Amino acid sequence: MVRERTKNRDFQDILIIPATDVKPGLDISSQYPTPGPLEVDVGCGRGRFLQARALSHPHINFLGIDRVSLRLRKIDRRANQAGLANIRLIQGNALHVIQDILTPGSVSVFYIFYPDPWPKRRHQNHRLVSPPFIDLLHATLIESGSIHLCTDHVDYFLAIQKLFTADSRFVEIPHFLPCAEEETDFGILFRTQDRPARRCSFQKKPL
């Protein structure tokens, strides 16, 4: 495992799944000490939501995915110190992790908060929420599983709503509203800038 020296102390990654194990065939459920529903925080950032949610729902297993290793290592230290054994972390591209690692019908909830809006029109094909990504979410969700989304970007929000409402495999449900302890760092920052959060939630229709 990777080690880091911070303020003259050694820290060992405990909750981050080693990169050598993040490959097709990995059994995510085997990474947790006790079985439970799996909820996935896509782009978990600094982990404020992830840690608060895991603390208040100890019987649910949570997976945080983020590209930035330093963020994950900070979450790892804080969550481990808090005794949050129901968190695991993977560094990587969310689309690739969901496609290659998560098995069909294995996820009960996806949280996708403040994904990069790629505001310039010529860059919008880089947006995470797209038809191929929605296909992956549908495949990996359990029957009646949920997706909760949030963004401060109006155009992206409208595009997300349009994609999901046009998809007959999903039905819109009342949006998820985190409690104060679960608000993300981006959410707190944007609120101080008078950039309101726009939220929507969808449920996978049962067969």
Buried (B, 14 or more C-beta within 10 A) or exposed (E): EEEBEEEEEEBEBBBBBEEEEBEEEBEBEEBBEEEBBBBBBBBBBBBBBBBBBBBEBEEBBBBBBBEEBEBBBBBBBBBBEEEBBBBBBBBBEBBEBBBBBBBEEBBBBBBBBBBEBBEEEEEBEEBBBBEEBBEBBBBBBBEEBBBBBBBBBEEBBEBBBEBBEEBEBBBEBEBBEBEEEBBBEBBEEBEEEEBEBBBBBBBBEEE
